Amino acid sequence: MRIGTRKSTMALAQTEEIARRLAAAAPGLDVEIVKFETRGDTDQTGLLLPHGGKGGAFVAEIRAAMIAGELHAAMHSLKDMPGNEDTPGLVIGATLSRDPPTDALVLREGVTLDDLKRTKGKGFRIGTNAVRRAAYVRRLFPEIEVIHFRGAADTRVRKLDNGEKQRLPDGGAVGPADALIMARSGLERVGLADRIAHEFTAHEILPAAGQGIVAVECAANDWRTRQYLALIDDPAAHLCADAEREVLWVLNGHCNSPIAGFATIDGREMTLSASVLDLDGDQLLEAQRSGPADKPRELGRAVAFDLLAKGAAAIIETSRPA
């Protein structure tokens, strides 16, 4: 089985975990990891929007290789997969058990969380490329300056520690950063969990839809591959993924929309929380419902319709690229 993945340290770690689980579940299966350098990897300065958002930057080229028959499957971080569009002929064949979905704060030496709280962020620069994180952090630290910050997880931390500025496509630069907001799971995968100064609760920063979930995509009609992938699928993570992505689908959320969605399962019941923010974080719409865990899409639609009733469409439209 040929599995496509990005070349980054974190992506390779995720894909190697898939290979290990397949080897354990199907002894004798030959798994080959095929590395791709996507547009999002080669362009370390620009915004992801011109590349089609995270989907175009990190997913499109690997998907094209799979559709062309060069791969049997592809590893994606689920939060990087566009939720407001289908790719005909492809399905998510497996989701691994969910890693911690929360966001975390990483600080440069000499900065403390008390400093940020006391000043409300005044005089501090925090780096992120995620519009959702940027919107939430502006609510938590109203005086902070949010700057565009790109790179693999380990690269971003190195740039923070070295006081490096973030280059911009026009030749300019921003920074250096005093802090970063990153996925806790990403920091753990690259061995930097010890750099977490604060783990944000879901109440402080609601995770992105699919955050912490590794998805394995394959051709819908490749039943042999789908049978293998079913052996490593985590049913609970898959149900949560379906609910969270249904919110994105109904809201038609694009890559520049600060939308969050997070589901949990307790027994046979699923609870789904979702939110929509404007880019500045001034407006926040929230919705939460519980329902049968085996009907995730129905729950996702209900929560999304609650947000639409509160005015989510107008907020999403204001963040849509011109």
Secondary structure as UniProt FT lines:
FT   STRAND          2..6
FT   HELIX           9..25
FT   TURN            27..28
FT   STRAND          32..36
FT   HELIX           39..42
FT   HELIX           49..51
FT   HELIX           53..54
FT   HELIX           55..59
FT   HELIX           60..67
FT   TURN            68..69
FT   STRAND          73..77
FT   HELIX           78..80
FT   TURN            88..89
FT   STRAND          90..95
FT   STRAND          103..107
FT   TURN            109..110
FT   HELIX           113..119
FT   TURN            120..123
FT   STRAND          125..128
FT   HELIX           131..140
FT   TURN            142..143
FT   STRAND          145..148
FT   HELIX           153..161
FT   TURN            162..163
FT   STRAND          166..167
FT   TURN            169..170
FT   STRAND          173..174
FT   STRAND          179..183
FT   HELIX           184..189
FT   TURN            190..191
FT   HELIX           193..195
FT   STRAND          196..199
FT   TURN            202..204
FT   TURN            209..212
FT   STRAND          214..219
FT   TURN            220..221
FT   HELIX           223..230
FT   TURN            231..232
FT   HELIX           235..251
FT   TURN            255..256
FT   STRAND          259..266
FT   TURN            267..268
FT   STRAND          269..277
FT   TURN            279..280
FT   STRAND          284..292
FT   TURN            293..294
FT   HELIX           296..309
FT   TURN            310..311
FT   HELIX           312..318
//
